[in-house]
Amino acid sequence: MDGLHPLEKNAKMDIAQVKAKYGDRICVLGNLDPSLGSQKDKEYIVKETLDLLKNVAPGGGYIMTTSNAITSDAKIENFYAWLNTVKEYGKYPIKIHDVS
């Protein structure tokens, strides 16, 4: 096995814990809400994305994606907020501190 996917946040799967335990042997993927916070604003998605980048991406072995798909109820502004956050902060080496 080379990677583990999906790691679903909505199913209470702790991707940071999986990465800490197995991240030197496998790649972990996902853990972003597939609805991209359809009931929340874009600031929620930015925070969730930054948290994943900060807590899971350092050292490599992480692929930023939703837990399995992007659902039809995802807001387009949340989708673009996600993409723009990854574009700005998701370059290796990951160096995210307390960005709000």
BASETOR-386992 format. One record per residue: residue number from 1; chain; residue in three letters; y, x, z of N, C-alpha, C in turn. Coordinates in Angstrom, 3 decimals. Example, Ala and Ser with C-alpha at 12.3 -4.5 7.8 and 13.67 -1.06 7.14 Angstrom:
# BASETOR-386992
@n 1	chain A	res ALA	n.Y -5.690	n.X 13.190	n.Z 7.800	ca.Y -4.500	ca.X 12.300	ca.Z 7.800	c.Y -3.300	c.X 13.200	c.Z 7.800
@n 2	chain A	res SER	n.Y -2.250	n.X 12.850	n.Z 7.080	ca.Y -1.060	ca.X 13.670	ca.Z 7.140	c.Y 0.030	c.X 12.900	c.Z 7.870
END
This chain:
# BASETOR-386992
@n 1	chain A	res MET	n.Y -1.160	n.X 0.848	n.Z 0.000	ca.Y 0.000	ca.X 0.000	ca.Z 0.000	c.Y 1.233	c.X 0.902	c.Z 0.000
@n 2	chain A	res ASP	n.Y 2.177	n.X 0.589	n.Z -0.885	ca.Y 3.405	ca.X 1.368	ca.Z -0.980	c.Y 4.601	c.X 0.680	c.Z -0.345
@n 3	chain A	res GLY	n.Y 4.562	n.X -0.654	n.Z -0.270	ca.Y 5.699	ca.X -1.391	ca.Z 0.272	c.Y 5.239	c.X -2.677	c.Z 0.912
@n 4	chain A	res LEU	n.Y 6.098	n.X -3.231	n.Z 1.762	ca.Y 5.786	ca.X -4.480	ca.Z 2.445	c.Y 6.896	c.X -5.484	c.Z 2.160
@n 5	chain A	res HIS	n.Y 6.482	n.X -6.607	n.Z 1.547	ca.Y 7.417	ca.X -7.661	ca.Z 1.171	c.Y 6.661	c.X -8.969	c.Z 1.089
@n 6	chain A	res PRO	n.Y 7.159	n.X -10.071	n.Z 1.509	ca.Y 8.469	ca.X -10.271	ca.Z 2.099	c.Y 8.437	c.X -10.053	c.Z 3.602
@n 7	chain A	res LEU	n.Y 9.554	n.X -9.626	n.Z 4.123	ca.Y 9.782	ca.X -9.591	ca.Z 5.565	c.Y 10.882	c.X -10.611	c.Z 5.810
@n 8	chain A	res GLU	n.Y 10.492	n.X -11.788	n.Z 6.228	ca.Y 11.391	ca.X -12.933	ca.Z 6.260	c.Y 12.097	c.X -13.095	c.Z 7.600
@n 9	chain A	res LYS	n.Y 13.417	n.X -13.002	n.Z 7.557	ca.Y 14.217	ca.X -13.181	ca.Z 8.762	c.Y 14.019	c.X -14.577	c.Z 9.342
@n 10	chain A	res ASN	n.Y 13.953	n.X -15.589	n.Z 8.488	ca.Y 13.783	ca.X -16.971	ca.Z 8.956	c.Y 12.452	c.X -17.177	c.Z 9.659
@n 11	chain A	res ALA	n.Y 11.492	n.X -16.289	n.Z 9.418	ca.Y 10.195	ca.X -16.372	ca.Z 10.093	c.Y 10.147	c.X -15.421	c.Z 11.294
@n 12	chain A	res LYS	n.Y 11.330	n.X -14.943	n.Z 11.693	ca.Y 11.473	ca.X -14.064	ca.Z 12.868	c.Y 10.764	c.X -12.728	c.Z 12.693
@n 13	chain A	res MET	n.Y 10.695	n.X -12.217	n.Z 11.471	ca.Y 10.126	ca.X -10.899	ca.Z 11.225	c.Y 11.225	c.X -9.858	c.Z 11.418
@n 14	chain A	res ASP	n.Y 11.008	n.X -8.898	n.Z 12.296	ca.Y 11.996	ca.X -7.877	ca.Z 12.618	c.Y 11.791	c.X -6.672	c.Z 11.713
@n 15	chain A	res ILE	n.Y 12.556	n.X -6.626	n.Z 10.621	ca.Y 12.396	ca.X -5.563	ca.Z 9.638	c.Y 12.726	c.X -4.189	c.Z 10.222
@n 16	chain A	res ALA	n.Y 13.675	n.X -4.120	n.Z 11.145	ca.Y 14.021	ca.X -2.836	ca.Z 11.761	c.Y 12.843	c.X -2.298	c.Z 12.575
@n 17	chain A	res GLN	n.Y 12.127	n.X -3.190	n.Z 13.232	ca.Y 10.950	ca.X -2.787	ca.Z 13.998	c.Y 9.837	c.X -2.299	c.Z 13.063
@n 18	chain A	res VAL	n.Y 9.620	n.X -2.997	n.Z 11.971	ca.Y 8.612	ca.X -2.577	ca.Z 10.988	c.Y 8.989	c.X -1.225	c.Z 10.400
@n 19	chain A	res LYS	n.Y 10.264	n.X -1.061	n.Z 10.057	ca.Y 10.727	ca.X 0.215	ca.Z 9.498	c.Y 10.528	c.X 1.342	c.Z 10.495
@n 20	chain A	res ALA	n.Y 10.859	n.X 1.112	n.Z 11.760	ca.Y 10.705	ca.X 2.144	ca.Z 12.781	c.Y 9.237	c.X 2.558	c.Z 12.947
@n 21	chain A	res LYS	n.Y 8.344	n.X 1.601	n.Z 12.837	ca.Y 6.922	ca.X 1.896	ca.Z 13.060	c.Y 6.222	c.X 2.466	c.Z 11.824
@n 22	chain A	res TYR	n.Y 6.576	n.X 1.944	n.Z 10.636	ca.Y 5.833	ca.X 2.322	ca.Z 9.431	c.Y 6.687	c.X 2.947	c.Z 8.334
@n 23	chain A	res GLY	n.Y 7.988	n.X 3.066	n.Z 8.569	ca.Y 8.911	ca.X 3.491	ca.Z 7.531	c.Y 8.705	c.X 4.880	c.Z 6.970
@n 24	chain A	res ASP	n.Y 7.951	n.X 5.715	n.Z 7.660	ca.Y 7.654	ca.X 7.034	ca.Z 7.116	c.Y 6.465	c.X 6.992	c.Z 6.153
@n 25	chain A	res ARG	n.Y 5.819	n.X 5.818	n.Z 6.042	ca.Y 4.641	ca.X 5.696	ca.Z 5.178	c.Y 4.771	c.X 4.653	c.Z 4.089
@n 26	chain A	res ILE	n.Y 5.626	n.X 3.632	n.Z 4.318	ca.Y 5.794	ca.X 2.576	ca.Z 3.319	c.Y 7.268	c.X 2.228	c.Z 3.160
@n 27	chain A	res CYS	n.Y 7.560	n.X 1.580	n.Z 2.076	ca.Y 8.885	ca.X 1.043	ca.Z 1.806	c.Y 8.922	c.X -0.396	c.Z 2.326
@n 28	chain A	res VAL	n.Y 10.042	n.X -0.766	n.Z 2.939	ca.Y 10.200	ca.X -2.152	ca.Z 3.376	c.Y 11.246	c.X -2.827	c.Z 2.495
@n 29	chain A	res LEU	n.Y 11.043	n.X -4.111	n.Z 2.253	ca.Y 11.908	ca.X -4.865	ca.Z 1.348	c.Y 12.331	c.X -6.164	c.Z 2.000
@n 30	chain A	res GLY	n.Y 13.562	n.X -6.563	n.Z 1.694	ca.Y 13.974	ca.X -7.918	ca.Z 2.021	c.Y 14.681	c.X -8.098	c.Z 3.331
@n 31	chain A	res ASN	n.Y 14.474	n.X -9.282	n.Z 3.907	ca.Y 14.961	ca.X -9.751	ca.Z 5.192	c.Y 16.321	c.X -10.415	c.Z 5.123
@n 32	chain A	res LEU	n.Y 16.836	n.X -10.637	n.Z 3.921	ca.Y 18.073	ca.X -11.396	ca.Z 3.790	c.Y 17.718	c.X -12.846	c.Z 3.483
@n 33	chain A	res ASP	n.Y 18.394	n.X -13.766	n.Z 4.135	ca.Y 18.174	ca.X -15.198	ca.Z 3.963	c.Y 18.209	c.X -15.575	c.Z 2.478
@n 34	chain A	res PRO	n.Y 17.144	n.X -16.170	n.Z 1.934	ca.Y 17.105	ca.X -16.507	ca.Z 0.509	c.Y 18.134	c.X -17.545	c.Z 0.077
@n 35	chain A	res SER	n.Y 18.674	n.X -18.311	n.Z 1.042	ca.Y 19.722	ca.X -19.269	ca.Z 0.677	c.Y 21.097	c.X -18.606	c.Z 0.756
@n 36	chain A	res LEU	n.Y 21.093	n.X -17.313	n.Z 1.114	ca.Y 22.341	ca.X -16.557	ca.Z 1.274	c.Y 23.322	c.X -17.300	c.Z 2.174
@n 37	chain A	res GLY	n.Y 22.789	n.X -17.849	n.Z 3.244	ca.Y 23.642	ca.X -18.552	ca.Z 4.197	c.Y 24.328	c.X -19.749	c.Z 3.585
@n 38	chain A	res SER	n.Y 23.574	n.X -20.590	n.Z 2.899	ca.Y 24.147	ca.X -21.719	ca.Z 2.170	c.Y 25.039	c.X -22.603	c.Z 3.037
@n 39	chain A	res GLN	n.Y 24.799	n.X -22.629	n.Z 4.324	ca.Y 25.607	ca.X -23.434	ca.Z 5.227	c.Y 26.661	c.X -22.600	c.Z 5.960
@n 40	chain A	res LYS	n.Y 26.819	n.X -21.346	n.Z 5.524	ca.Y 27.752	ca.X -20.441	ca.Z 6.197	c.Y 28.736	c.X -19.857	c.Z 5.185
@n 41	chain A	res ASP	n.Y 29.748	n.X -19.170	n.Z 5.701	ca.Y 30.752	ca.X -18.583	ca.Z 4.823	c.Y 30.347	c.X -17.173	c.Z 4.386
@n 42	chain A	res LYS	n.Y 31.126	n.X -16.604	n.Z 3.472	ca.Y 30.770	ca.X -15.300	ca.Z 2.921	c.Y 30.846	c.X -14.190	c.Z 3.965
@n 43	chain A	res GLU	n.Y 31.656	n.X -14.354	n.Z 5.002	ca.Y 31.727	ca.X -13.348	ca.Z 6.058	c.Y 30.367	c.X -13.201	c.Z 6.759
@n 44	chain A	res TYR	n.Y 29.628	n.X -14.308	n.Z 6.851	ca.Y 28.279	ca.X -14.259	ca.Z 7.425	c.Y 27.371	c.X -13.354	c.Z 6.587
@n 45	chain A	res ILE	n.Y 27.417	n.X -13.512	n.Z 5.281	ca.Y 26.575	ca.X -12.709	ca.Z 4.396	c.Y 26.978	c.X -11.238	c.Z 4.437
@n 46	chain A	res VAL	n.Y 28.274	n.X -10.973	n.Z 4.466	ca.Y 28.737	ca.X -9.585	ca.Z 4.566	c.Y 28.194	c.X -8.956	c.Z 5.844
@n 47	chain A	res LYS	n.Y 28.296	n.X -9.662	n.Z 6.965	ca.Y 27.789	ca.X -9.133	ca.Z 8.232	c.Y 26.284	c.X -8.909	c.Z 8.182
@n 48	chain A	res GLU	n.Y 25.547	n.X -9.877	n.Z 7.666	ca.Y 24.090	ca.X -9.739	ca.Z 7.571	c.Y 23.706	c.X -8.548	c.Z 6.689
@n 49	chain A	res THR	n.Y 24.403	n.X -8.391	n.Z 5.584	ca.Y 24.119	ca.X -7.289	ca.Z 4.660	c.Y 24.419	c.X -5.947	c.Z 5.319
@n 50	chain A	res LEU	n.Y 25.569	n.X -5.844	n.Z 5.960	ca.Y 25.924	ca.X -4.601	ca.Z 6.645	c.Y 24.944	c.X -4.279	c.Z 7.767
@n 51	chain A	res ASP	n.Y 24.502	n.X -5.291	n.Z 8.494	ca.Y 23.516	ca.X -5.067	ca.Z 9.557	c.Y 22.222	c.X -4.500	c.Z 8.991
@n 52	chain A	res LEU	n.Y 21.761	n.X -5.051	n.Z 7.883	ca.Y 20.538	ca.X -4.533	ca.Z 7.267	c.Y 20.735	c.X -3.102	c.Z 6.767
@n 53	chain A	res LEU	n.Y 21.842	n.X -2.857	n.Z 6.104	ca.Y 22.102	ca.X -1.503	ca.Z 5.612	c.Y 22.196	c.X -0.509	c.Z 6.765
@n 54	chain A	res LYS	n.Y 22.837	n.X -0.900	n.Z 7.832	ca.Y 23.029	ca.X -0.016	ca.Z 8.984	c.Y 21.727	c.X 0.241	c.Z 9.736
@n 55	chain A	res ASN	n.Y 20.916	n.X -0.800	n.Z 9.902	ca.Y 19.742	ca.X -0.703	ca.Z 10.766	c.Y 18.431	c.X -0.413	c.Z 10.058
@n 56	chain A	res VAL	n.Y 18.392	n.X -0.586	n.Z 8.736	ca.Y 17.119	ca.X -0.428	ca.Z 8.034	c.Y 17.181	c.X 0.643	c.Z 6.932
@n 57	chain A	res ALA	n.Y 18.308	n.X 0.763	n.Z 6.261	ca.Y 18.396	ca.X 1.646	ca.Z 5.095	c.Y 18.450	c.X 3.143	c.Z 5.389
@n 58	chain A	res PRO	n.Y 19.046	n.X 3.613	n.Z 6.502	ca.Y 19.141	ca.X 5.056	ca.Z 6.698	c.Y 17.786	c.X 5.756	c.Z 6.606
@n 59	chain A	res GLY	n.Y 17.778	n.X 6.875	n.Z 5.924	ca.Y 16.555	ca.X 7.637	ca.Z 5.735	c.Y 15.755	c.X 7.229	c.Z 4.519
@n 60	chain A	res GLY	n.Y 16.190	n.X 6.197	n.Z 3.814	ca.Y 15.476	ca.X 5.735	ca.Z 2.623	c.Y 14.344	c.X 4.789	c.Z 2.967
@n 61	chain A	res GLY	n.Y 13.621	n.X 4.380	n.Z 1.955	ca.Y 12.480	ca.X 3.504	ca.Z 2.156	c.Y 12.832	c.X 2.050	c.Z 2.379
@n 62	chain A	res TYR	n.Y 14.018	n.X 1.638	n.Z 1.928	ca.Y 14.412	ca.X 0.235	ca.Z 2.050	c.Y 14.958	c.X -0.253	c.Z 0.727
@n 63	chain A	res ILE	n.Y 14.508	n.X -1.431	n.Z 0.310	ca.Y 15.039	ca.X -2.087	ca.Z -0.877	c.Y 15.722	c.X -3.363	c.Z -0.412
@n 64	chain A	res MET	n.Y 17.036	n.X -3.427	n.Z -0.648	ca.Y 17.840	ca.X -4.585	ca.Z -0.250	c.Y 17.558	c.X -5.739	c.Z -1.188
@n 65	chain A	res THR	n.Y 17.042	n.X -6.808	n.Z -0.623	ca.Y 16.775	ca.X -8.022	ca.Z -1.381	c.Y 16.640	c.X -9.180	c.Z -0.403
@n 66	chain A	res THR	n.Y 16.588	n.X -10.376	n.Z -0.925	ca.Y 16.297	ca.X -11.511	ca.Z -0.058	c.Y 14.830	c.X -11.442	c.Z 0.320
@n 67	chain A	res SER	n.Y 14.418	n.X -12.343	n.Z 1.187	ca.Y 13.031	ca.X -12.294	ca.Z 1.629	c.Y 12.042	c.X -12.654	c.Z 0.534
@n 68	chain A	res ASN	n.Y 12.457	n.X -13.432	n.Z -0.481	ca.Y 11.520	ca.X -13.689	ca.Z -1.576	c.Y 12.173	c.X -14.180	c.Z -2.863
@n 69	chain A	res ALA	n.Y 13.304	n.X -14.823	n.Z -2.803	ca.Y 13.974	ca.X -15.379	ca.Z -3.985	c.Y 15.405	c.X -15.705	c.Z -3.597
@n 70	chain A	res ILE	n.Y 16.162	n.X -16.225	n.Z -4.507	ca.Y 17.463	ca.X -16.790	ca.Z -4.168	c.Y 17.348	c.X -18.276	c.Z -4.470
@n 71	chain A	res THR	n.Y 17.532	n.X -19.076	n.Z -3.451	ca.Y 17.328	ca.X -20.515	ca.Z -3.596	c.Y 18.505	c.X -21.179	c.Z -4.302
@n 72	chain A	res SER	n.Y 18.255	n.X -22.354	n.Z -4.820	ca.Y 19.266	ca.X -23.059	ca.Z -5.606	c.Y 20.455	c.X -23.538	c.Z -4.771
@n 73	chain A	res ASP	n.Y 20.320	n.X -23.554	n.Z -3.455	ca.Y 21.443	ca.X -23.981	ca.Z -2.622	c.Y 22.353	c.X -22.828	c.Z -2.199
@n 74	chain A	res ALA	n.Y 22.076	n.X -21.625	n.Z -2.675	ca.Y 22.924	ca.X -20.469	ca.Z -2.359	c.Y 24.297	c.X -20.654	c.Z -2.985
@n 75	chain A	res LYS	n.Y 25.324	n.X -20.351	n.Z -2.205	ca.Y 26.682	ca.X -20.430	ca.Z -2.720	c.Y 26.982	c.X -19.204	c.Z -3.575
@n 76	chain A	res ILE	n.Y 27.634	n.X -19.410	n.Z -4.701	ca.Y 27.940	ca.X -18.305	ca.Z -5.608	c.Y 28.859	c.X -17.289	c.Z -4.927
@n 77	chain A	res GLU	n.Y 29.802	n.X -17.758	n.Z -4.087	ca.Y 30.694	ca.X -16.816	ca.Z -3.414	c.Y 29.933	c.X -15.948	c.Z -2.414
@n 78	chain A	res ASN	n.Y 28.863	n.X -16.482	n.Z -1.812	ca.Y 28.027	ca.X -15.684	ca.Z -0.921	c.Y 27.199	c.X -14.675	c.Z -1.708
@n 79	chain A	res PHE	n.Y 26.746	n.X -15.085	n.Z -2.888	ca.Y 26.001	ca.X -14.174	ca.Z -3.755	c.Y 26.869	c.X -12.975	c.Z -4.131
@n 80	chain A	res TYR	n.Y 28.095	n.X -13.238	n.Z -4.553	ca.Y 28.992	ca.X -12.144	ca.Z -4.927	c.Y 29.401	c.X -11.308	c.Z -3.715
@n 81	chain A	res ALA	n.Y 29.561	n.X -11.923	n.Z -2.569	ca.Y 29.871	ca.X -11.163	ca.Z -1.356	c.Y 28.736	c.X -10.200	c.Z -1.031
@n 82	chain A	res TRP	n.Y 27.502	n.X -10.655	n.Z -1.200	ca.Y 26.323	ca.X -9.809	ca.Z -0.980	c.Y 26.330	c.X -8.642	c.Z -1.957
@n 83	chain A	res LEU	n.Y 26.461	n.X -8.935	n.Z -3.248	ca.Y 26.453	ca.X -7.871	ca.Z -4.250	c.Y 27.563	c.X -6.853	c.Z -4.025
@n 84	chain A	res ASN	n.Y 28.764	n.X -7.331	n.Z -3.735	ca.Y 29.892	ca.X -6.422	ca.Z -3.539	c.Y 29.726	c.X -5.563	c.Z -2.291
@n 85	chain A	res THR	n.Y 29.144	n.X -6.119	n.Z -1.251	ca.Y 28.901	ca.X -5.347	ca.Z -0.032	c.Y 27.875	c.X -4.259	c.Z -0.285
@n 86	chain A	res VAL	n.Y 26.805	n.X -4.588	n.Z -0.983	ca.Y 25.789	ca.X -3.579	ca.Z -1.310	c.Y 26.389	c.X -2.500	c.Z -2.202
@n 87	chain A	res LYS	n.Y 27.184	n.X -2.907	n.Z -3.175	ca.Y 27.811	ca.X -1.936	ca.Z -4.078	c.Y 28.721	c.X -0.980	c.Z -3.311
@n 88	chain A	res GLU	n.Y 29.466	n.X -1.497	n.Z -2.346	ca.Y 30.409	ca.X -0.659	ca.Z -1.601	c.Y 29.737	c.X 0.214	c.Z -0.541
@n 89	chain A	res TYR	n.Y 28.759	n.X -0.336	n.Z 0.186	ca.Y 28.193	ca.X 0.370	ca.Z 1.333	c.Y 26.743	c.X 0.820	c.Z 1.165
@n 90	chain A	res GLY	n.Y 26.086	n.X 0.420	n.Z 0.090	ca.Y 24.660	ca.X 0.668	ca.Z -0.038	c.Y 24.263	c.X 1.928	c.Z -0.772
@n 91	chain A	res LYS	n.Y 25.133	n.X 2.902	n.Z -0.824	ca.Y 24.798	ca.X 4.168	ca.Z -1.488	c.Y 24.279	c.X 5.165	c.Z -0.458
@n 92	chain A	res TYR	n.Y 23.245	n.X 5.889	n.Z -0.864	ca.Y 22.679	ca.X 6.903	ca.Z 0.030	c.Y 23.505	c.X 8.171	c.Z -0.056
@n 93	chain A	res PRO	n.Y 23.674	n.X 8.892	n.Z 1.063	ca.Y 23.147	ca.X 8.550	ca.Z 2.368	c.Y 23.952	c.X 7.421	c.Z 3.007
@n 94	chain A	res ILE	n.Y 23.249	n.X 6.514	n.Z 3.637	ca.Y 23.886	ca.X 5.357	ca.Z 4.285	c.Y 24.619	c.X 5.857	c.Z 5.529
@n 95	chain A	res LYS	n.Y 25.885	n.X 5.527	n.Z 5.591	ca.Y 26.702	ca.X 5.921	ca.Z 6.736	c.Y 27.583	c.X 4.751	c.Z 7.128
@n 96	chain A	res ILE	n.Y 26.986	n.X 3.768	n.Z 7.771	ca.Y 27.733	ca.X 2.602	ca.Z 8.224	c.Y 27.819	c.X 2.680	c.Z 9.742
@n 97	chain A	res HIS	n.Y 29.020	n.X 2.576	n.Z 10.214	ca.Y 29.222	ca.X 2.560	ca.Z 11.660	c.Y 29.583	c.X 1.141	c.Z 12.050
@n 98	chain A	res ASP	n.Y 30.698	n.X 0.926	n.Z 12.594	ca.Y 31.085	ca.X -0.420	ca.Z 12.987	c.Y 32.086	c.X -0.994	c.Z 11.993
@n 99	chain A	res VAL	n.Y 31.576	n.X -1.385	n.Z 10.831	ca.Y 32.397	ca.X -2.002	ca.Z 9.801	c.Y 32.382	c.X -3.501	c.Z 10.021
@n 100	chain A	res SER	n.Y 33.529	n.X -4.123	n.Z 9.998	ca.Y 33.571	ca.X -5.572	ca.Z 10.182	c.Y 34.046	c.X -6.245	c.Z 8.926
END
